[in-house]
Amino acid sequence: MDHSTLSEGPITDRAGWTAHGASDIGHRRGRNEDRFILMPEAAAYIVCDGMGGHPDGAEASRVASQAARGSLAGDTGAPADRV
């Protein structure tokens, strides 16, 4: 994801809680490597920091977010098969 700003939400869960996620590259980076997950059905709100400036930070953030989402959703199989 090379978008400068990511945004999702608002999402309201069954208890009436509202969540919104947003991330911005700021002034130092050329791309946004962050990911976030809003899964009110699993009571999960997760931030995966892309570690801007480090090699493969975007890939690390992508893999971590997909693995977390798959685990919370109850996906089965080898972790390598879920990403």
Buried (B, 14 or more C-beta within 10 A) or exposed (E): BEEEEBEEBEBEBEEEEEBEBEBEBEEEBEEBBBBBBBBBEBEBBBEBBBBBEEEEBBEBBBBBBBBBBBEBEEEEEEEEEBB
